[in-house]
Amino acid sequence: MRLYIRAVDELSYRLGRFAVYLIFVMMGTLLFAALSRVLFNTSYIWLVESMQFMLVAYFLLGGAYSMQLGSHVRMDLFYERWSVRTKATVDAVTICFLIFYLVMLLYGGWSSAEYALKYGENSRSAWAPPMAPIKIVMCVGIAVMLLQSTARFLKNVARALGEDAE
């Protein structure tokens, strides 16, 4: 169990650190779009859509990293007053809902990516890029988030039982 948790944490960390740098690529893309419009009076139709794709990748690939760091938003009306074991028990129960949601999301994402690959689906914009790459990135992000959720579940169960899973 500890080996699984360490491996998933390492994967989430590395993928998350990669995703962090996508923000700089997005900033450069938007800067280039603004400068080309102002300085050269030229607008590139592919810039905004490619930036949107990068934002999707940033968001989905960074989700597991954010969960690993514990930086997701949590309403702590009662939570902060609970003991460590009570927090872990409640977290273990609620993360089951997240796991169910992620499984359904991965199932839908997988079928959507399969469709995009099989039929050569393109975006319905003037640029019309292929949709398969971003849908594959979507599936990878959801799958890693699912792995991180199961690792988090195992950590919470261990804490609820009074053990240390890390």
Chimera marker file (.cmm) of the C-alpha trace (Angstrom):
<marker_set name="trace">
<marker id="1" x="0.000" y="0.000" z="0.000" r="1" g="1" b="0" radius="0.5"/>
<marker id="2" x="2.788" y="2.427" z="0.879" r="1" g="1" b="0" radius="0.5"/>
<marker id="3" x="4.569" y="1.657" z="-2.385" r="1" g="1" b="0" radius="0.5"/>
<marker id="4" x="1.377" y="2.408" z="-4.343" r="1" g="1" b="0" radius="0.5"/>
<marker id="5" x="0.864" y="5.684" z="-2.468" r="1" g="1" b="0" radius="0.5"/>
<marker id="6" x="4.476" y="6.760" z="-3.031" r="1" g="1" b="0" radius="0.5"/>
<marker id="7" x="4.331" y="5.864" z="-6.741" r="1" g="1" b="0" radius="0.5"/>
<marker id="8" x="1.068" y="7.748" z="-7.275" r="1" g="1" b="0" radius="0.5"/>
<marker id="9" x="2.346" y="10.745" z="-5.297" r="1" g="1" b="0" radius="0.5"/>
<marker id="10" x="5.498" y="10.806" z="-7.427" r="1" g="1" b="0" radius="0.5"/>
<marker id="11" x="3.490" y="10.597" z="-10.660" r="1" g="1" b="0" radius="0.5"/>
<marker id="12" x="1.147" y="13.363" z="-9.510" r="1" g="1" b="0" radius="0.5"/>
<marker id="13" x="4.089" y="15.513" z="-8.456" r="1" g="1" b="0" radius="0.5"/>
<marker id="14" x="5.948" y="15.167" z="-11.750" r="1" g="1" b="0" radius="0.5"/>
<marker id="15" x="2.863" y="15.691" z="-13.901" r="1" g="1" b="0" radius="0.5"/>
<marker id="16" x="1.814" y="18.628" z="-11.739" r="1" g="1" b="0" radius="0.5"/>
<marker id="17" x="5.214" y="20.278" z="-11.987" r="1" g="1" b="0" radius="0.5"/>
<marker id="18" x="5.021" y="19.897" z="-15.772" r="1" g="1" b="0" radius="0.5"/>
<marker id="19" x="1.554" y="21.468" z="-15.751" r="1" g="1" b="0" radius="0.5"/>
<marker id="20" x="2.800" y="24.402" z="-13.684" r="1" g="1" b="0" radius="0.5"/>
<marker id="21" x="5.017" y="25.493" z="-16.559" r="1" g="1" b="0" radius="0.5"/>
<marker id="22" x="2.122" y="25.494" z="-19.013" r="1" g="1" b="0" radius="0.5"/>
<marker id="23" x="1.067" y="28.818" z="-17.491" r="1" g="1" b="0" radius="0.5"/>
<marker id="24" x="4.179" y="30.412" z="-18.970" r="1" g="1" b="0" radius="0.5"/>
<marker id="25" x="3.423" y="28.937" z="-22.386" r="1" g="1" b="0" radius="0.5"/>
<marker id="26" x="-0.110" y="30.313" z="-22.125" r="1" g="1" b="0" radius="0.5"/>
<marker id="27" x="1.212" y="33.735" z="-21.135" r="1" g="1" b="0" radius="0.5"/>
<marker id="28" x="3.598" y="33.722" z="-24.093" r="1" g="1" b="0" radius="0.5"/>
<marker id="29" x="0.814" y="32.694" z="-26.454" r="1" g="1" b="0" radius="0.5"/>
<marker id="30" x="-1.455" y="35.493" z="-25.257" r="1" g="1" b="0" radius="0.5"/>
<marker id="31" x="1.396" y="38.013" z="-25.374" r="1" g="1" b="0" radius="0.5"/>
<marker id="32" x="2.192" y="36.984" z="-28.940" r="1" g="1" b="0" radius="0.5"/>
<marker id="33" x="-1.488" y="37.286" z="-29.882" r="1" g="1" b="0" radius="0.5"/>
<marker id="34" x="-1.726" y="40.777" z="-28.397" r="1" g="1" b="0" radius="0.5"/>
<marker id="35" x="1.553" y="41.991" z="-29.913" r="1" g="1" b="0" radius="0.5"/>
<marker id="36" x="0.781" y="40.620" z="-33.360" r="1" g="1" b="0" radius="0.5"/>
<marker id="37" x="-2.586" y="42.338" z="-33.314" r="1" g="1" b="0" radius="0.5"/>
<marker id="38" x="-1.248" y="45.706" z="-32.108" r="1" g="1" b="0" radius="0.5"/>
<marker id="39" x="2.123" y="45.856" z="-33.878" r="1" g="1" b="0" radius="0.5"/>
<marker id="40" x="1.401" y="44.030" z="-37.135" r="1" g="1" b="0" radius="0.5"/>
<marker id="41" x="-2.398" y="44.330" z="-37.345" r="1" g="1" b="0" radius="0.5"/>
<marker id="42" x="-2.481" y="40.564" z="-37.832" r="1" g="1" b="0" radius="0.5"/>
<marker id="43" x="-4.740" y="38.167" z="-36.003" r="1" g="1" b="0" radius="0.5"/>
<marker id="44" x="-4.041" y="34.448" z="-35.859" r="1" g="1" b="0" radius="0.5"/>
<marker id="45" x="-7.155" y="32.342" z="-35.451" r="1" g="1" b="0" radius="0.5"/>
<marker id="46" x="-5.279" y="29.421" z="-33.969" r="1" g="1" b="0" radius="0.5"/>
<marker id="47" x="-3.775" y="31.310" z="-31.011" r="1" g="1" b="0" radius="0.5"/>
<marker id="48" x="-6.865" y="31.624" z="-28.832" r="1" g="1" b="0" radius="0.5"/>
<marker id="49" x="-7.998" y="28.052" z="-29.392" r="1" g="1" b="0" radius="0.5"/>
<marker id="50" x="-4.526" y="26.655" z="-28.750" r="1" g="1" b="0" radius="0.5"/>
<marker id="51" x="-4.437" y="28.696" z="-25.540" r="1" g="1" b="0" radius="0.5"/>
<marker id="52" x="-7.803" y="27.179" z="-24.552" r="1" g="1" b="0" radius="0.5"/>
<marker id="53" x="-6.398" y="23.695" z="-25.148" r="1" g="1" b="0" radius="0.5"/>
<marker id="54" x="-3.387" y="24.535" z="-22.985" r="1" g="1" b="0" radius="0.5"/>
<marker id="55" x="-5.705" y="25.790" z="-20.249" r="1" g="1" b="0" radius="0.5"/>
<marker id="56" x="-7.599" y="22.481" z="-20.324" r="1" g="1" b="0" radius="0.5"/>
<marker id="57" x="-4.303" y="20.586" z="-20.083" r="1" g="1" b="0" radius="0.5"/>
<marker id="58" x="-3.127" y="22.866" z="-17.251" r="1" g="1" b="0" radius="0.5"/>
<marker id="59" x="-6.337" y="22.353" z="-15.309" r="1" g="1" b="0" radius="0.5"/>
<marker id="60" x="-6.652" y="18.593" z="-15.805" r="1" g="1" b="0" radius="0.5"/>
<marker id="61" x="-2.996" y="17.647" z="-15.436" r="1" g="1" b="0" radius="0.5"/>
<marker id="62" x="-2.622" y="19.807" z="-12.332" r="1" g="1" b="0" radius="0.5"/>
<marker id="63" x="-5.685" y="18.449" z="-10.508" r="1" g="1" b="0" radius="0.5"/>
<marker id="64" x="-3.964" y="15.457" z="-8.921" r="1" g="1" b="0" radius="0.5"/>
<marker id="65" x="-1.003" y="17.626" z="-7.894" r="1" g="1" b="0" radius="0.5"/>
<marker id="66" x="-3.393" y="20.080" z="-6.269" r="1" g="1" b="0" radius="0.5"/>
<marker id="67" x="-5.081" y="17.226" z="-4.403" r="1" g="1" b="0" radius="0.5"/>
<marker id="68" x="-1.709" y="15.879" z="-3.296" r="1" g="1" b="0" radius="0.5"/>
<marker id="69" x="-0.786" y="19.277" z="-1.847" r="1" g="1" b="0" radius="0.5"/>
<marker id="70" x="-4.194" y="19.602" z="-0.169" r="1" g="1" b="0" radius="0.5"/>
<marker id="71" x="-4.872" y="22.893" z="-1.911" r="1" g="1" b="0" radius="0.5"/>
<marker id="72" x="-8.416" y="22.193" z="-3.060" r="1" g="1" b="0" radius="0.5"/>
<marker id="73" x="-11.087" y="24.344" z="-1.489" r="1" g="1" b="0" radius="0.5"/>
<marker id="74" x="-12.698" y="22.886" z="1.595" r="1" g="1" b="0" radius="0.5"/>
<marker id="75" x="-15.547" y="24.277" z="3.648" r="1" g="1" b="0" radius="0.5"/>
<marker id="76" x="-14.343" y="24.047" z="7.218" r="1" g="1" b="0" radius="0.5"/>
<marker id="77" x="-17.349" y="25.140" z="9.240" r="1" g="1" b="0" radius="0.5"/>
<marker id="78" x="-16.949" y="22.097" z="11.479" r="1" g="1" b="0" radius="0.5"/>
<marker id="79" x="-13.964" y="20.368" z="9.913" r="1" g="1" b="0" radius="0.5"/>
<marker id="80" x="-11.176" y="22.251" z="11.712" r="1" g="1" b="0" radius="0.5"/>
<marker id="81" x="-12.588" y="21.370" z="15.141" r="1" g="1" b="0" radius="0.5"/>
<marker id="82" x="-12.603" y="17.617" z="14.466" r="1" g="1" b="0" radius="0.5"/>
<marker id="83" x="-9.873" y="15.229" z="15.542" r="1" g="1" b="0" radius="0.5"/>
<marker id="84" x="-7.432" y="13.836" z="12.983" r="1" g="1" b="0" radius="0.5"/>
<marker id="85" x="-9.195" y="10.458" z="12.994" r="1" g="1" b="0" radius="0.5"/>
<marker id="86" x="-12.649" y="12.020" z="12.501" r="1" g="1" b="0" radius="0.5"/>
<marker id="87" x="-11.335" y="14.143" z="9.629" r="1" g="1" b="0" radius="0.5"/>
<marker id="88" x="-9.793" y="11.060" z="8.036" r="1" g="1" b="0" radius="0.5"/>
<marker id="89" x="-13.012" y="9.065" z="8.409" r="1" g="1" b="0" radius="0.5"/>
<marker id="90" x="-15.146" y="11.795" z="6.862" r="1" g="1" b="0" radius="0.5"/>
<marker id="91" x="-12.594" y="12.323" z="4.090" r="1" g="1" b="0" radius="0.5"/>
<marker id="92" x="-12.507" y="8.585" z="3.350" r="1" g="1" b="0" radius="0.5"/>
<marker id="93" x="-16.295" y="8.489" z="3.018" r="1" g="1" b="0" radius="0.5"/>
<marker id="94" x="-16.586" y="11.623" z="0.887" r="1" g="1" b="0" radius="0.5"/>
<marker id="95" x="-13.723" y="10.656" z="-1.399" r="1" g="1" b="0" radius="0.5"/>
<marker id="96" x="-15.737" y="7.601" z="-2.417" r="1" g="1" b="0" radius="0.5"/>
<marker id="97" x="-18.152" y="10.000" z="-4.132" r="1" g="1" b="0" radius="0.5"/>
<marker id="98" x="-15.246" y="11.653" z="-5.916" r="1" g="1" b="0" radius="0.5"/>
<marker id="99" x="-13.922" y="8.279" z="-7.056" r="1" g="1" b="0" radius="0.5"/>
<marker id="100" x="-17.351" y="7.337" z="-8.421" r="1" g="1" b="0" radius="0.5"/>
<marker id="101" x="-17.570" y="10.683" z="-10.240" r="1" g="1" b="0" radius="0.5"/>
<marker id="102" x="-14.067" y="10.297" z="-11.699" r="1" g="1" b="0" radius="0.5"/>
<marker id="103" x="-14.806" y="6.761" z="-12.914" r="1" g="1" b="0" radius="0.5"/>
<marker id="104" x="-17.911" y="8.041" z="-14.733" r="1" g="1" b="0" radius="0.5"/>
<marker id="105" x="-15.949" y="10.998" z="-16.116" r="1" g="1" b="0" radius="0.5"/>
<marker id="106" x="-13.150" y="8.725" z="-17.318" r="1" g="1" b="0" radius="0.5"/>
<marker id="107" x="-15.668" y="6.393" z="-18.954" r="1" g="1" b="0" radius="0.5"/>
<marker id="108" x="-17.218" y="9.316" z="-20.863" r="1" g="1" b="0" radius="0.5"/>
<marker id="109" x="-13.831" y="10.814" z="-21.687" r="1" g="1" b="0" radius="0.5"/>
<marker id="110" x="-12.527" y="7.486" z="-22.956" r="1" g="1" b="0" radius="0.5"/>
<marker id="111" x="-15.491" y="6.986" z="-25.273" r="1" g="1" b="0" radius="0.5"/>
<marker id="112" x="-15.160" y="10.575" z="-26.496" r="1" g="1" b="0" radius="0.5"/>
<marker id="113" x="-11.429" y="10.124" z="-27.181" r="1" g="1" b="0" radius="0.5"/>
<marker id="114" x="-12.137" y="6.834" z="-28.942" r="1" g="1" b="0" radius="0.5"/>
<marker id="115" x="-14.694" y="8.562" z="-31.147" r="1" g="1" b="0" radius="0.5"/>
<marker id="116" x="-12.282" y="11.400" z="-31.935" r="1" g="1" b="0" radius="0.5"/>
<marker id="117" x="-9.580" y="8.925" z="-32.955" r="1" g="1" b="0" radius="0.5"/>
<marker id="118" x="-11.871" y="6.655" z="-34.941" r="1" g="1" b="0" radius="0.5"/>
<marker id="119" x="-13.638" y="9.359" z="-36.935" r="1" g="1" b="0" radius="0.5"/>
<marker id="120" x="-10.919" y="12.027" z="-37.047" r="1" g="1" b="0" radius="0.5"/>
<marker id="121" x="-13.026" y="14.549" z="-35.138" r="1" g="1" b="0" radius="0.5"/>
<marker id="122" x="-12.011" y="18.182" z="-35.587" r="1" g="1" b="0" radius="0.5"/>
<marker id="123" x="-12.981" y="21.296" z="-33.687" r="1" g="1" b="0" radius="0.5"/>
<marker id="124" x="-15.847" y="23.267" z="-35.185" r="1" g="1" b="0" radius="0.5"/>
<marker id="125" x="-13.817" y="26.443" z="-35.450" r="1" g="1" b="0" radius="0.5"/>
<marker id="126" x="-12.226" y="28.116" z="-38.446" r="1" g="1" b="0" radius="0.5"/>
<marker id="127" x="-8.876" y="26.567" z="-37.507" r="1" g="1" b="0" radius="0.5"/>
<marker id="128" x="-10.435" y="23.072" z="-37.051" r="1" g="1" b="0" radius="0.5"/>
<marker id="129" x="-7.644" y="21.284" z="-35.138" r="1" g="1" b="0" radius="0.5"/>
<marker id="130" x="-8.019" y="17.575" z="-34.360" r="1" g="1" b="0" radius="0.5"/>
<marker id="131" x="-9.734" y="16.928" z="-31.044" r="1" g="1" b="0" radius="0.5"/>
<marker id="132" x="-8.091" y="13.585" z="-30.253" r="1" g="1" b="0" radius="0.5"/>
<marker id="133" x="-4.917" y="15.001" z="-28.599" r="1" g="1" b="0" radius="0.5"/>
<marker id="134" x="-6.771" y="17.167" z="-26.081" r="1" g="1" b="0" radius="0.5"/>
<marker id="135" x="-9.230" y="14.373" z="-25.362" r="1" g="1" b="0" radius="0.5"/>
<marker id="136" x="-6.344" y="11.998" z="-24.667" r="1" g="1" b="0" radius="0.5"/>
<marker id="137" x="-4.787" y="14.593" z="-22.344" r="1" g="1" b="0" radius="0.5"/>
<marker id="138" x="-8.195" y="14.875" z="-20.675" r="1" g="1" b="0" radius="0.5"/>
<marker id="139" x="-8.275" y="11.095" z="-20.078" r="1" g="1" b="0" radius="0.5"/>
<marker id="140" x="-4.722" y="11.094" z="-18.706" r="1" g="1" b="0" radius="0.5"/>
<marker id="141" x="-5.552" y="13.938" z="-16.312" r="1" g="1" b="0" radius="0.5"/>
<marker id="142" x="-8.717" y="12.232" z="-15.094" r="1" g="1" b="0" radius="0.5"/>
<marker id="143" x="-6.923" y="8.876" z="-14.710" r="1" g="1" b="0" radius="0.5"/>
<marker id="144" x="-4.107" y="10.413" z="-12.646" r="1" g="1" b="0" radius="0.5"/>
<marker id="145" x="-6.687" y="12.249" z="-10.524" r="1" g="1" b="0" radius="0.5"/>
<marker id="146" x="-8.430" y="8.908" z="-9.993" r="1" g="1" b="0" radius="0.5"/>
<marker id="147" x="-5.151" y="7.291" z="-8.936" r="1" g="1" b="0" radius="0.5"/>
<marker id="148" x="-4.423" y="10.175" z="-6.566" r="1" g="1" b="0" radius="0.5"/>
<marker id="149" x="-7.941" y="9.910" z="-5.130" r="1" g="1" b="0" radius="0.5"/>
<marker id="150" x="-7.478" y="6.215" z="-4.377" r="1" g="1" b="0" radius="0.5"/>
<marker id="151" x="-4.104" y="6.958" z="-2.785" r="1" g="1" b="0" radius="0.5"/>
<marker id="152" x="-5.751" y="9.694" z="-0.711" r="1" g="1" b="0" radius="0.5"/>
<marker id="153" x="-8.519" y="7.250" z="0.248" r="1" g="1" b="0" radius="0.5"/>
<marker id="154" x="-5.945" y="4.717" z="1.461" r="1" g="1" b="0" radius="0.5"/>
<marker id="155" x="-4.136" y="7.427" z="3.456" r="1" g="1" b="0" radius="0.5"/>
<marker id="156" x="-7.423" y="8.474" z="5.081" r="1" g="1" b="0" radius="0.5"/>
<marker id="157" x="-8.366" y="4.893" z="5.968" r="1" g="1" b="0" radius="0.5"/>
<marker id="158" x="-4.936" y="4.388" z="7.547" r="1" g="1" b="0" radius="0.5"/>
<marker id="159" x="-5.279" y="7.636" z="9.533" r="1" g="1" b="0" radius="0.5"/>
<marker id="160" x="-8.805" y="6.678" z="10.633" r="1" g="1" b="0" radius="0.5"/>
<marker id="161" x="-7.375" y="3.414" z="11.955" r="1" g="1" b="0" radius="0.5"/>
<marker id="162" x="-4.626" y="5.288" z="13.770" r="1" g="1" b="0" radius="0.5"/>
<marker id="163" x="-1.794" y="4.319" z="11.441" r="1" g="1" b="0" radius="0.5"/>
<marker id="164" x="0.522" y="6.345" z="9.221" r="1" g="1" b="0" radius="0.5"/>
<marker id="165" x="0.285" y="5.470" z="5.520" r="1" g="1" b="0" radius="0.5"/>
<marker id="166" x="3.195" y="7.597" z="4.320" r="1" g="1" b="0" radius="0.5"/>
<link id1="1" id2="2" r="1" g="1" b="0" radius="0.2"/>
<link id1="2" id2="3" r="1" g="1" b="0" radius="0.2"/>
<link id1="3" id2="4" r="1" g="1" b="0" radius="0.2"/>
<link id1="4" id2="5" r="1" g="1" b="0" radius="0.2"/>
<link id1="5" id2="6" r="1" g="1" b="0" radius="0.2"/>
<link id1="6" id2="7" r="1" g="1" b="0" radius="0.2"/>
<link id1="7" id2="8" r="1" g="1" b="0" radius="0.2"/>
<link id1="8" id2="9" r="1" g="1" b="0" radius="0.2"/>
<link id1="9" id2="10" r="1" g="1" b="0" radius="0.2"/>
<link id1="10" id2="11" r="1" g="1" b="0" radius="0.2"/>
<link id1="11" id2="12" r="1" g="1" b="0" radius="0.2"/>
<link id1="12" id2="13" r="1" g="1" b="0" radius="0.2"/>
<link id1="13" id2="14" r="1" g="1" b="0" radius="0.2"/>
<link id1="14" id2="15" r="1" g="1" b="0" radius="0.2"/>
<link id1="15" id2="16" r="1" g="1" b="0" radius="0.2"/>
<link id1="16" id2="17" r="1" g="1" b="0" radius="0.2"/>
<link id1="17" id2="18" r="1" g="1" b="0" radius="0.2"/>
<link id1="18" id2="19" r="1" g="1" b="0" radius="0.2"/>
<link id1="19" id2="20" r="1" g="1" b="0" radius="0.2"/>
<link id1="20" id2="21" r="1" g="1" b="0" radius="0.2"/>
<link id1="21" id2="22" r="1" g="1" b="0" radius="0.2"/>
<link id1="22" id2="23" r="1" g="1" b="0" radius="0.2"/>
<link id1="23" id2="24" r="1" g="1" b="0" radius="0.2"/>
<link id1="24" id2="25" r="1" g="1" b="0" radius="0.2"/>
<link id1="25" id2="26" r="1" g="1" b="0" radius="0.2"/>
<link id1="26" id2="27" r="1" g="1" b="0" radius="0.2"/>
<link id1="27" id2="28" r="1" g="1" b="0" radius="0.2"/>
<link id1="28" id2="29" r="1" g="1" b="0" radius="0.2"/>
<link id1="29" id2="30" r="1" g="1" b="0" radius="0.2"/>
<link id1="30" id2="31" r="1" g="1" b="0" radius="0.2"/>
<link id1="31" id2="32" r="1" g="1" b="0" radius="0.2"/>
<link id1="32" id2="33" r="1" g="1" b="0" radius="0.2"/>
<link id1="33" id2="34" r="1" g="1" b="0" radius="0.2"/>
<link id1="34" id2="35" r="1" g="1" b="0" radius="0.2"/>
<link id1="35" id2="36" r="1" g="1" b="0" radius="0.2"/>
<link id1="36" id2="37" r="1" g="1" b="0" radius="0.2"/>
<link id1="37" id2="38" r="1" g="1" b="0" radius="0.2"/>
<link id1="38" id2="39" r="1" g="1" b="0" radius="0.2"/>
<link id1="39" id2="40" r="1" g="1" b="0" radius="0.2"/>
<link id1="40" id2="41" r="1" g="1" b="0" radius="0.2"/>
<link id1="41" id2="42" r="1" g="1" b="0" radius="0.2"/>
<link id1="42" id2="43" r="1" g="1" b="0" radius="0.2"/>
<link id1="43" id2="44" r="1" g="1" b="0" radius="0.2"/>
<link id1="44" id2="45" r="1" g="1" b="0" radius="0.2"/>
<link id1="45" id2="46" r="1" g="1" b="0" radius="0.2"/>
<link id1="46" id2="47" r="1" g="1" b="0" radius="0.2"/>
<link id1="47" id2="48" r="1" g="1" b="0" radius="0.2"/>
<link id1="48" id2="49" r="1" g="1" b="0" radius="0.2"/>
<link id1="49" id2="50" r="1" g="1" b="0" radius="0.2"/>
<link id1="50" id2="51" r="1" g="1" b="0" radius="0.2"/>
<link id1="51" id2="52" r="1" g="1" b="0" radius="0.2"/>
<link id1="52" id2="53" r="1" g="1" b="0" radius="0.2"/>
<link id1="53" id2="54" r="1" g="1" b="0" radius="0.2"/>
<link id1="54" id2="55" r="1" g="1" b="0" radius="0.2"/>
<link id1="55" id2="56" r="1" g="1" b="0" radius="0.2"/>
<link id1="56" id2="57" r="1" g="1" b="0" radius="0.2"/>
<link id1="57" id2="58" r="1" g="1" b="0" radius="0.2"/>
<link id1="58" id2="59" r="1" g="1" b="0" radius="0.2"/>
<link id1="59" id2="60" r="1" g="1" b="0" radius="0.2"/>
<link id1="60" id2="61" r="1" g="1" b="0" radius="0.2"/>
<link id1="61" id2="62" r="1" g="1" b="0" radius="0.2"/>
<link id1="62" id2="63" r="1" g="1" b="0" radius="0.2"/>
<link id1="63" id2="64" r="1" g="1" b="0" radius="0.2"/>
<link id1="64" id2="65" r="1" g="1" b="0" radius="0.2"/>
<link id1="65" id2="66" r="1" g="1" b="0" radius="0.2"/>
<link id1="66" id2="67" r="1" g="1" b="0" radius="0.2"/>
<link id1="67" id2="68" r="1" g="1" b="0" radius="0.2"/>
<link id1="68" id2="69" r="1" g="1" b="0" radius="0.2"/>
<link id1="69" id2="70" r="1" g="1" b="0" radius="0.2"/>
<link id1="70" id2="71" r="1" g="1" b="0" radius="0.2"/>
<link id1="71" id2="72" r="1" g="1" b="0" radius="0.2"/>
<link id1="72" id2="73" r="1" g="1" b="0" radius="0.2"/>
<link id1="73" id2="74" r="1" g="1" b="0" radius="0.2"/>
<link id1="74" id2="75" r="1" g="1" b="0" radius="0.2"/>
<link id1="75" id2="76" r="1" g="1" b="0" radius="0.2"/>
<link id1="76" id2="77" r="1" g="1" b="0" radius="0.2"/>
<link id1="77" id2="78" r="1" g="1" b="0" radius="0.2"/>
<link id1="78" id2="79" r="1" g="1" b="0" radius="0.2"/>
<link id1="79" id2="80" r="1" g="1" b="0" radius="0.2"/>
<link id1="80" id2="81" r="1" g="1" b="0" radius="0.2"/>
<link id1="81" id2="82" r="1" g="1" b="0" radius="0.2"/>
<link id1="82" id2="83" r="1" g="1" b="0" radius="0.2"/>
<link id1="83" id2="84" r="1" g="1" b="0" radius="0.2"/>
<link id1="84" id2="85" r="1" g="1" b="0" radius="0.2"/>
<link id1="85" id2="86" r="1" g="1" b="0" radius="0.2"/>
<link id1="86" id2="87" r="1" g="1" b="0" radius="0.2"/>
<link id1="87" id2="88" r="1" g="1" b="0" radius="0.2"/>
<link id1="88" id2="89" r="1" g="1" b="0" radius="0.2"/>
<link id1="89" id2="90" r="1" g="1" b="0" radius="0.2"/>
<link id1="90" id2="91" r="1" g="1" b="0" radius="0.2"/>
<link id1="91" id2="92" r="1" g="1" b="0" radius="0.2"/>
<link id1="92" id2="93" r="1" g="1" b="0" radius="0.2"/>
<link id1="93" id2="94" r="1" g="1" b="0" radius="0.2"/>
<link id1="94" id2="95" r="1" g="1" b="0" radius="0.2"/>
<link id1="95" id2="96" r="1" g="1" b="0" radius="0.2"/>
<link id1="96" id2="97" r="1" g="1" b="0" radius="0.2"/>
<link id1="97" id2="98" r="1" g="1" b="0" radius="0.2"/>
<link id1="98" id2="99" r="1" g="1" b="0" radius="0.2"/>
<link id1="99" id2="100" r="1" g="1" b="0" radius="0.2"/>
<link id1="100" id2="101" r="1" g="1" b="0" radius="0.2"/>
<link id1="101" id2="102" r="1" g="1" b="0" radius="0.2"/>
<link id1="102" id2="103" r="1" g="1" b="0" radius="0.2"/>
<link id1="103" id2="104" r="1" g="1" b="0" radius="0.2"/>
<link id1="104" id2="105" r="1" g="1" b="0" radius="0.2"/>
<link id1="105" id2="106" r="1" g="1" b="0" radius="0.2"/>
<link id1="106" id2="107" r="1" g="1" b="0" radius="0.2"/>
<link id1="107" id2="108" r="1" g="1" b="0" radius="0.2"/>
<link id1="108" id2="109" r="1" g="1" b="0" radius="0.2"/>
<link id1="109" id2="110" r="1" g="1" b="0" radius="0.2"/>
<link id1="110" id2="111" r="1" g="1" b="0" radius="0.2"/>
<link id1="111" id2="112" r="1" g="1" b="0" radius="0.2"/>
<link id1="112" id2="113" r="1" g="1" b="0" radius="0.2"/>
<link id1="113" id2="114" r="1" g="1" b="0" radius="0.2"/>
<link id1="114" id2="115" r="1" g="1" b="0" radius="0.2"/>
<link id1="115" id2="116" r="1" g="1" b="0" radius="0.2"/>
<link id1="116" id2="117" r="1" g="1" b="0" radius="0.2"/>
<link id1="117" id2="118" r="1" g="1" b="0" radius="0.2"/>
<link id1="118" id2="119" r="1" g="1" b="0" radius="0.2"/>
<link id1="119" id2="120" r="1" g="1" b="0" radius="0.2"/>
<link id1="120" id2="121" r="1" g="1" b="0" radius="0.2"/>
<link id1="121" id2="122" r="1" g="1" b="0" radius="0.2"/>
<link id1="122" id2="123" r="1" g="1" b="0" radius="0.2"/>
<link id1="123" id2="124" r="1" g="1" b="0" radius="0.2"/>
<link id1="124" id2="125" r="1" g="1" b="0" radius="0.2"/>
<link id1="125" id2="126" r="1" g="1" b="0" radius="0.2"/>
<link id1="126" id2="127" r="1" g="1" b="0" radius="0.2"/>
<link id1="127" id2="128" r="1" g="1" b="0" radius="0.2"/>
<link id1="128" id2="129" r="1" g="1" b="0" radius="0.2"/>
<link id1="129" id2="130" r="1" g="1" b="0" radius="0.2"/>
<link id1="130" id2="131" r="1" g="1" b="0" radius="0.2"/>
<link id1="131" id2="132" r="1" g="1" b="0" radius="0.2"/>
<link id1="132" id2="133" r="1" g="1" b="0" radius="0.2"/>
<link id1="133" id2="134" r="1" g="1" b="0" radius="0.2"/>
<link id1="134" id2="135" r="1" g="1" b="0" radius="0.2"/>
<link id1="135" id2="136" r="1" g="1" b="0" radius="0.2"/>
<link id1="136" id2="137" r="1" g="1" b="0" radius="0.2"/>
<link id1="137" id2="138" r="1" g="1" b="0" radius="0.2"/>
<link id1="138" id2="139" r="1" g="1" b="0" radius="0.2"/>
<link id1="139" id2="140" r="1" g="1" b="0" radius="0.2"/>
<link id1="140" id2="141" r="1" g="1" b="0" radius="0.2"/>
<link id1="141" id2="142" r="1" g="1" b="0" radius="0.2"/>
<link id1="142" id2="143" r="1" g="1" b="0" radius="0.2"/>
<link id1="143" id2="144" r="1" g="1" b="0" radius="0.2"/>
<link id1="144" id2="145" r="1" g="1" b="0" radius="0.2"/>
<link id1="145" id2="146" r="1" g="1" b="0" radius="0.2"/>
<link id1="146" id2="147" r="1" g="1" b="0" radius="0.2"/>
<link id1="147" id2="148" r="1" g="1" b="0" radius="0.2"/>
<link id1="148" id2="149" r="1" g="1" b="0" radius="0.2"/>
<link id1="149" id2="150" r="1" g="1" b="0" radius="0.2"/>
<link id1="150" id2="151" r="1" g="1" b="0" radius="0.2"/>
<link id1="151" id2="152" r="1" g="1" b="0" radius="0.2"/>
<link id1="152" id2="153" r="1" g="1" b="0" radius="0.2"/>
<link id1="153" id2="154" r="1" g="1" b="0" radius="0.2"/>
<link id1="154" id2="155" r="1" g="1" b="0" radius="0.2"/>
<link id1="155" id2="156" r="1" g="1" b="0" radius="0.2"/>
<link id1="156" id2="157" r="1" g="1" b="0" radius="0.2"/>
<link id1="157" id2="158" r="1" g="1" b="0" radius="0.2"/>
<link id1="158" id2="159" r="1" g="1" b="0" radius="0.2"/>
<link id1="159" id2="160" r="1" g="1" b="0" radius="0.2"/>
<link id1="160" id2="161" r="1" g="1" b="0" radius="0.2"/>
<link id1="161" id2="162" r="1" g="1" b="0" radius="0.2"/>
<link id1="162" id2="163" r="1" g="1" b="0" radius="0.2"/>
<link id1="163" id2="164" r="1" g="1" b="0" radius="0.2"/>
<link id1="164" id2="165" r="1" g="1" b="0" radius="0.2"/>
<link id1="165" id2="166" r="1" g="1" b="0" radius="0.2"/>
</marker_set>
